Amino acid sequence: MAATTSLLEKLDGLVARFEEVSTLITDPNVIADQKRYVALTKDYKNLEDIMKARKEYINCLNGLEEAKELFSMEDDPDMKEMAREEIATNEKRIPELEEEIKLLLIPADPEDSKNVTLEIRGGTGGDEAALFAGDLFRMYSKYCEVKGWHLTISSFSEGASGGYKEIVCNVTGENVYGTMKYESGVHRVQRVPATETQGRVHTSAATVAVLPEAEAFDVVINEGEIKWDTFRSSGAGGQNVNKVESGVRARYMWKNPNTGETEEILIECTETRDQPKNKERALARLRTYIYDKEHQKYIDDIASRRKTLVSTGDRSAKIRTYNYPQGRITDHRINYTIYNLAAFMDGDIQDCIDHLIVAENAERLKEAEL
């Protein structure tokens, strides 16, 4: 009962904040301040979810008390049975709601709702690593289709025998980073390469980086200091691609606030045949790159507080092994193993992500001591 009272007190304390935020997001001065307005609308959505859960929780607690009272006072067998069913329903739902509310009370990662830049690179293993990077790209493409997300390729470098040495793409949709962030790290594959004549199993690797896309007001860039070059794109797309200088290259000298060092950032984009659109997308990638670098300290702080590498963004951590001879996938962060490799590589990765989310939520609950 004490735990219930404590939870209700926490929820009651948020009612005034919800009412305040509800008023603020209709204030013309707040709407004019885009950065504040975006932050407040996110707060409103989170608080709205908590208020809905609070209402259901209070209804369940009251319903349980009323049903118990009816059961003890009523003599009619049908009414007694109805009260018994109501008691069972509420006693089952109340602990579920308590867990849901505890998770809602933990501050959400502000990055979760963002779109992402997805980078896949072939690692150790030469041609086979490039082929595996291509397989991972296909896996994520299929997964994005299932989720209803939109994936667009920004740039790529093909491997000599197929696949990709490197491929960079943007994924847009609902809660993309909150879902995809668990994929950052080293993915290892064990299989017989197509070029192997002896039938020996080789081990190769590819790295995946999932970066939250930066919004215009997250990063300050002096656009006047960007040096732009244009060039003719190569590859599929007809004569126009080769005759028109639609590809763009941005060079920018950036000072890292965490280290004080200055580095040159080079971004290329050949995504469309329209030079202004390529310029706009290159600028978005430049923002995302700088945002990621500047937030490395934030990521490191999270990593140092956590006992597991569920979603720290540590790209050097070996997170998953894909074993083709055994048809097995193992996620090393949570000791998750399944034997449906063909379906997994066809984009059926949600169950693994769900297990990672559960593991992280358990960790966050422990940290918050709720």
C-alpha positions in Angstrom: 0.0 0.0 0.0 2.9 2.3 0.8 4.3 1.8 -2.7 0.9 2.6 -4.2 0.7 5.8 -2.1 4.2 6.8 -3.2 3.4 6.3 -6.9 0.2 8.2 -6.6 2.0 11.1 -4.9 4.6 11.2 -7.8 1.7 11.2 -10.3 -0.3 13.9 -8.5 2.8 16.1 -8.4 2.9 16.1 -12.2 -0.7 17.3 -12.7 0.2 21.0 -12.2 3.2 20.7 -14.6 0.9 19.1 -17.2 -1.6 22.0 -16.9 1.3 24.6 -17.1 2.8 23.0 -20.3 -0.7 22.7 -21.8 -1.1 26.5 -21.4 2.4 27.4 -22.5 2.2 25.6 -25.9 -0.7 27.8 -26.9 1.2 31.0 -26.0 2.2 33.0 -29.1 5.5 34.0 -27.5 6.4 30.4 -26.9 5.3 29.3 -30.4 7.6 32.1 -31.8 10.6 30.6 -29.9 10.9 27.4 -32.1 13.5 25.7 -29.8 11.4 26.2 -26.7 8.2 25.2 -28.4 9.6 21.9 -29.7 11.0 21.0 -26.3 7.6 21.9 -24.6 5.6 19.9 -27.2 7.8 16.8 -26.4 7.2 17.5 -22.7 3.4 17.7 -23.3 3.4 14.4 -25.2 5.3 12.6 -22.4 3.1 14.2 -19.6 -0.1 13.4 -21.6 0.9 9.7 -21.6 1.5 9.8 -17.9 -1.8 11.5 -17.2 -3.7 8.9 -19.2 -1.9 6.1 -17.2 -2.7 8.0 -14.0 -6.4 8.1 -14.8 -6.5 4.4 -15.6 -4.5 3.6 -12.5 -6.9 5.5 -10.2 -9.9 3.9 -11.9 -8.5 0.5 -11.4 -7.7 1.1 -7.7 -11.2 2.5 -7.1 -12.8 -0.3 -9.1 -10.9 -2.9 -7.0 -12.1 -1.3 -3.7 -15.7 -1.1 -4.9 -15.7 -4.7 -6.2 -14.2 -6.0 -2.9 -16.9 -4.1 -1.0 -19.7 -5.5 -3.3 -18.3 -9.0 -2.9 -18.4 -8.9 0.9 -21.8 -7.4 1.1 -23.7 -9.1 -1.7 -25.7 -12.3 -1.3 -26.8 -12.7 -4.9 -24.6 -15.4 -6.6 -24.6 -13.6 -10.0 -23.6 -10.3 -8.4 -20.9 -12.0 -6.3 -19.5 -13.7 -9.5 -19.5 -10.3 -11.3 -17.6 -8.7 -8.4 -15.1 -11.6 -8.3 -14.4 -11.1 -12.0 -13.9 -7.4 -11.5 -11.5 -8.0 -8.6 -9.5 -10.5 -10.7 -9.3 -8.1 -13.7 -8.1 -5.1 -11.6 -5.7 -7.2 -9.5 -4.1 -8.3 -12.8 -4.0 -4.8 -14.4 -2.8 -2.8 -11.4 0.8 -4.3 -11.3 1.1 -4.0 -15.1 0.1 -0.3 -14.9 2.6 0.3 -12.1 5.4 -1.0 -14.3 4.2 1.1 -17.3 4.0 4.2 -15.1 7.4 3.6 -13.6 8.9 3.6 -17.1 6.9 6.7 -18.1 8.3 8.5 -15.0 11.9 7.9 -16.1 13.0 10.9 -18.3 13.0 9.8 -22.0 16.2 10.1 -24.0 15.6 13.5 -25.8 17.3 11.9 -28.9 14.8 9.0 -29.2 12.3 10.8 -31.4 14.9 11.9 -33.9 15.5 10.7 -37.5 18.9 9.0 -38.0 21.9 8.9 -40.3 22.8 5.2 -40.7 26.4 4.4 -41.6 27.5 0.8 -42.5 31.1 0.0 -43.3 32.8 -3.2 -44.2 35.5 -4.0 -41.6 38.0 -6.8 -41.4 37.6 -9.4 -44.0 38.1 -7.6 -47.4 35.5 -8.5 -50.1 33.6 -10.7 -47.7 33.2 -7.8 -45.2 31.8 -5.6 -48.0 29.3 -8.3 -49.0 28.2 -8.6 -45.4 27.9 -4.8 -45.2 25.6 -5.1 -48.2 23.6 -7.9 -46.4 23.2 -5.6 -43.3 22.0 -2.7 -45.5 19.4 -5.0 -47.1 18.3 -6.2 -43.6 17.8 -2.6 -42.4 16.1 -1.6 -45.7 13.5 -4.5 -45.2 13.1 -3.5 -41.5 12.4 0.1 -42.4 9.8 -1.0 -44.9 8.0 -3.0 -42.2 8.1 0.0 -39.8 6.8 2.4 -42.5 10.0 4.5 -42.3 11.6 6.2 -45.3 15.2 5.3 -46.2 17.3 7.4 -48.7 20.9 6.7 -49.6 23.3 9.7 -49.3 26.5 8.1 -50.6 28.0 4.7 -51.1 31.2 2.9 -52.2 30.8 -0.5 -53.7 33.0 -3.5 -52.9 35.0 -5.2 -55.7 32.9 -8.4 -55.5 29.6 -6.6 -54.6 28.1 -5.2 -51.4 29.5 -2.0 -50.0 32.8 -0.8 -48.5 30.7 2.0 -47.1 27.1 3.1 -47.4 25.5 6.1 -45.7 21.7 6.7 -45.6 19.1 8.7 -43.8 16.1 7.1 -42.1 13.0 9.2 -41.3 9.9 8.2 -39.4 8.5 7.9 -35.9 10.9 7.2 -33.0 13.6 6.1 -35.4 16.7 6.7 -33.2 14.9 5.3 -30.1 14.6 2.0 -32.0 17.7 1.9 -34.1 20.2 3.1 -31.5 20.7 -0.5 -30.4 22.3 -1.4 -33.7 25.4 0.7 -33.3 28.6 -1.4 -32.9 30.5 -4.2 -34.6 28.5 -6.9 -36.3 30.5 -10.1 -36.9 29.7 -12.8 -39.5 30.8 -16.4 -39.7 30.2 -18.2 -43.0 31.8 -19.8 -46.0 32.6 -16.9 -48.5 31.5 -17.3 -52.1 35.3 -17.1 -53.1 36.3 -19.9 -50.7 37.1 -23.1 -52.6 37.9 -25.3 -49.5 34.5 -24.8 -47.8 36.2 -23.2 -44.8 34.2 -20.8 -42.5 35.7 -17.3 -42.4 35.0 -14.6 -39.8 34.4 -11.0 -41.1 33.0 -7.9 -39.6 31.1 -4.7 -40.4 30.5 -1.6 -38.3 27.2 0.1 -37.9 26.8 3.7 -36.6 23.4 5.1 -35.9 23.6 8.9 -35.4 20.7 11.0 -34.3 20.0 13.6 -37.0 20.7 17.1 -35.8 18.1 19.8 -36.1 19.1 23.2 -37.4 19.1 24.8 -33.9 21.1 21.9 -32.2 24.3 22.9 -33.9 25.8 26.3 -34.7 27.5 26.4 -38.1 28.9 29.5 -39.8 27.6 28.7 -43.3 29.8 31.5 -44.7 32.9 29.5 -43.8 31.8 26.4 -45.7 33.8 25.9 -48.9 31.6 24.3 -51.6 32.8 22.3 -54.7 30.7 20.8 -57.4 31.5 17.8 -59.5 29.9 15.4 -62.0 28.3 12.4 -60.4 29.0 8.9 -61.7 26.9 5.8 -61.8 23.3 5.0 -62.7 21.0 7.8 -63.6 21.3 8.4 -67.4 23.2 11.0 -69.3 22.3 13.9 -67.0 24.3 12.5 -64.1 27.5 12.6 -66.0 27.0 15.9 -67.9 25.7 18.1 -65.1 27.8 19.0 -62.0 25.0 18.0 -59.6 27.3 16.4 -56.9 28.4 18.7 -54.1 31.3 18.6 -51.7 31.4 20.7 -48.5 34.6 21.5 -46.6 34.3 23.0 -43.1 36.9 23.7 -40.5 35.4 22.9 -37.1 36.8 23.3 -33.6 35.9 20.4 -31.3 34.7 22.0 -28.0 35.6 18.8 -26.0 39.2 18.7 -27.2 40.0 22.2 -28.5 41.4 20.7 -31.7 40.4 21.9 -35.2 39.7 19.4 -37.9 38.6 19.7 -41.5 35.2 17.9 -42.2 34.6 16.8 -45.7 31.0 15.8 -46.8 30.0 14.7 -50.3 26.4 14.2 -51.6 25.3 12.9 -55.0 21.9 11.8 -53.8 19.8 13.7 -56.4 20.3 15.3 -59.8 19.4 18.6 -58.2 22.4 20.5 -57.0 20.5 22.7 -54.4 18.9 19.6 -52.9 22.3 17.9 -52.7 23.6 21.0 -51.0 20.8 21.0 -48.5 21.3 17.3 -47.7 25.1 17.8 -47.4 24.5 20.6 -44.9 22.1 18.3 -42.9 24.8 15.6 -42.8 27.4 18.2 -41.7 25.1 19.2 -38.8 24.6 15.6 -37.8 28.3 14.8 -37.9 29.2 17.8 -35.7 26.2 17.1 -33.4 27.5 13.5 -33.0 31.0 14.7 -32.2 29.9 17.3 -29.7 27.6 14.8 -28.0 30.3 12.2 -27.6 30.9 13.4 -24.0 27.2 12.9 -23.3 27.4 9.4 -24.7 30.5 8.6 -22.7 28.8 9.8 -19.5 25.9 7.4 -20.2 28.3 4.5 -20.9 30.2 5.1 -17.6 27.0 4.9 -15.6 25.8 1.7 -17.2 26.9 -1.8 -16.5 26.0 -3.1 -20.0 26.5 -1.8 -23.5 22.9 -2.0 -24.5 22.7 1.4 -26.3 25.7 3.5 -25.3 26.7 4.3 -28.9 30.0 2.6 -28.4 30.9 1.7 -32.0 34.0 -0.4 -31.1 31.9 -2.9 -29.1 31.2 -6.3 -30.7 27.5 -6.5 -30.3 26.2 -9.4 -32.5 27.4 -12.5 -34.3 25.7 -14.0 -37.4 26.6 -17.7 -37.7 25.5 -19.0 -41.1 26.5 -22.7 -40.8 24.3 -23.0 -37.6 21.6 -20.5 -38.7 22.2 -18.7 -35.4 22.2 -15.1 -34.3 23.7 -14.1 -30.9 23.4 -10.6 -29.4 26.3 -10.6 -26.9 25.0 -7.7 -24.8 22.0 -9.6 -23.4 23.0 -13.3 -24.2 20.1 -13.4 -26.7 20.4 -16.3 -29.2 17.9 -17.4 -31.9 18.0 -19.8 -34.8 16.1 -17.9 -37.5 19.0 -16.3 -39.4 17.2 -16.3 -42.8 14.2 -14.4 -41.5 16.5 -12.1 -39.4 18.5 -11.1 -42.5 15.2 -10.5 -44.2 14.4 -7.7 -41.8 12.7 -9.7 -38.9 14.8 -8.0 -36.2 12.1 -6.6 -34.0 12.1 -9.4 -31.4 15.9 -8.8 -30.7 15.3 -5.0 -30.5 12.4 -5.6 -28.1 14.7 -7.7 -25.8 17.3 -5.0 -25.8 14.6 -2.4 -24.9 13.4 -4.5 -22.0 17.0 -5.0 -20.8 17.7 -1.2 -21.0 14.4 -0.3 -19.3 15.2 -2.7 -16.4 18.6 -1.0 -16.1 17.0 2.5 -16.1 14.5 1.5 -13.5 17.3 0.2 -11.3 19.2 3.5 -11.7 16.1 5.6 -11.0 15.3 3.3 -7.9 11.6 3.4 -8.7 
